[in-house]
Amino acid sequence: MSTPIRLGTRRSALAQAQSGHVAAALEKVTGRRVELVPITSEGDTNRASLSEIGGLGIFATRLREALLAGECDFLVHSLKDLPTAVPESLVIAATPRREDARDVVLTRHGIPLHELPAGSAVGTGSPRRIAQVHRRAPRAHVVDIRGNVDSRLARVTSGELDAVILAAAGLSRLGTDSPLQREELGLAEWPTAPGQGSLAVETRADAPEELRTALSALDHRETRLAITVERAILEGLDAGCQAPMAAHAVVQDSEIRVRTVVYAPDGGRRIGLDVTEALNGEYIHRNGSGNGADAADGADPMHAAREFGLAVARRLLDQGAADLVPQEQSELS
């Protein structure tokens, strides 16, 4: 009997659920058993606010150490939690098809976020969501929270909070069946974090070719193109994955369209762009203006996608985004 392939994963229920989906898919590809190896990250033990401890590698660093130490063969990350710089010793071997990228508001009585009474307590630990709540529901009170999905939902059920904001993909992957009322927030008005709804399958750069080939079978091209644009915007802004910014890209036929917004932490100001580019890198349309230079050589679509995202970031910076987004102070892992 062949040895199992070891998948390193955080211990949270959500991390294990999404790793389980990837494990099942890889088992179909290889015919080999995939074994989950639970790993405790700093983000699982440090209960401080994410805005205080920073999002840069808080969930990924310990997992990557375990991978490089040979404790597992590959990892599954929530892509939105992964730093944009990937160490040379590692490679993102696959980005499976993205789940629903929207955010969801959960309340007891189904009152829309913008109609919540003054003083209503809305729970979220994301600086981006905090800024968006300040804009959508300025009379609400934002409570900075941490914890797993069940504990957050319980705080609404008990009446401690009037609403929480969670990722639709996480609720779907967990199969959460809650009596709370859901309000899906449209991506046009409420864009989400770069990579939200996506997973990253990571392994060592020197992993056996058989493993890398098997993992590559899980890759979804349209998802990888979209998240490459989104993460390049984040990279170009020199901001971490807890920055108050959003970017969501969609691939349609031969074009990529991205909606991106940078927010002041209090939501009082924002800078946004809605840009479309051809997949071959040829300039198509930028924010309705007809201005802009051609993207880089489109022979490599992923390279062109990254260059497109970096160009969008430069436009945001030209419009003053650097005054809104804090720069990362920590060294990239």
Secondary structure, 3 states (H helix, E strand, C coil): CCCCEEEEEECCHHHHHHHHHHHHHHHHHHCCCEEEEEECCHHHHCCCCHHHHCCCCCCCHHHHHHHHCCCCCEEEEEHHHCCCCCCCCEEEEECCCCCCCCEEEEECCCCCHHHCCCCCEEECCCHHHHHHHHHHCCCCEEECCCCCHHHHHHHHHCCCCCEEEEEHHHHHHHCCCCCCEEEEECCCCCCCCCCCCCEEEEEECCCCHHHHHHHHCCCCHHHHHHHHHHHHHHHHCCCCCCCCEEEEEEEECCEEEEEEEEECCCCCCEEEEEEEEECCCCEEEECCCCCCCCCCCCCCHHHHHHHHHHHHHHHHHHCCHHHCCCCCCCCCC
